[in-house]
Amino acid sequence: MKDDQEEAFEKILSTQLSRNIDFVKFAETKNAALLTFSSAWIIGSINLLTGQAALPAGYAIAFCIALPLFAAALCAFCRSFRRF
């Protein structure tokens, strides 16, 4: 009887471990997508700010404010990846 309980408990733990691994994979994929999004906006903002074309009124200020925020998000996403 004890063996049946141990096997059932082991099966439950194995299932839970599998779910946790899948959740971590999803979280890392989400962070990679957000990292890519943030990097693209940083590069785009820098290109717009340093480009020859004149930006509409207020856009330069908005990009100057958004650029550090995207950089902070980039740092947060990089810190959230697992380390092995």
TACORLIN-V751600 format. One line per field, one symbol per residue. ss: DSSP state (A for helix, B for strand, O for the rest). phi: phi as a letter, one per 20 degrees, with the letter a starting at -180 (. if undefined). psi: psi as a letter, one per 40 degrees, with the letter a starting at -180 (. if undefined). A space follows every 10 residues. Layout:
ss->???
phi->???
psi->???
//
This chain:
ss->OAAAAAAAAA AAAAAAAAAA AAAAAAAAAA AAAAAAAAAA AAAAAAAAAA OOOOOOOOAA AAAAAAAAAA AAAAAAAAAA OOOO
phi->.fffffffff ffffffffff ffffffffff ffffffffff fffffffffe ffffefgnff ffffffgfff fffffffffe ffdd
psi->dddddddddd dddddddddd dddddddddd dddddddddd ddddddddde idihiihedd dddddddddd ddddddddde iih.
//
